[in-house]
């Protein structure tokens, strides 16, 4: 059994380590003792292409609802609001990304992590479930990228 799952985005392989869980907003979650560490998946990074700006609109220690807005990101391809992947308490941000967000692009499953949270992981998916989910939304995603949805 492989230590990761792969989803083909056209000719690009998006890889997802199986030691994590995944959220519908394309963040990975790694259990670190009593809390979850979150970052962007290979799928998200590929769609965003070259993240160059990140800002948070909530403070560390804030109790969050799932899908609550928590910040903004800008990249070569998009400007987007960021949302909490689960309900819980935001513990800490990866502050080094505010000065230099390039690790999001170059080490998404390592030093490019975004934040740590305590919370209920019941809505998170396994790598297998996430790859299935991506398959179900890929056609719509491609049309959206190409601007075919009105």
Secondary structure as GFF3:
##gff-version 3
##sequence-region A 1 150
A	DSSP	beta_strand	4	9	.	.	.	ID=ss1
A	DSSP	beta_strand	12	17	.	.	.	ID=ss2
A	DSSP	beta_strand	21	22	.	.	.	ID=ss3
A	DSSP	beta_strand	27	32	.	.	.	ID=ss4
A	DSSP	beta_strand	35	40	.	.	.	ID=ss5
A	DSSP	alpha_helix	42	48	.	.	.	ID=ss6
A	DSSP	beta_strand	51	56	.	.	.	ID=ss7
A	DSSP	beta_strand	63	64	.	.	.	ID=ss8
A	DSSP	beta_strand	69	75	.	.	.	ID=ss9
A	DSSP	beta_strand	79	83	.	.	.	ID=ss10
A	DSSP	beta_strand	88	93	.	.	.	ID=ss11
A	DSSP	alpha_helix	96	99	.	.	.	ID=ss12
A	DSSP	alpha_helix	102	106	.	.	.	ID=ss13
A	DSSP	beta_strand	115	119	.	.	.	ID=ss14
A	DSSP	alpha_helix	127	145	.	.	.	ID=ss15
###
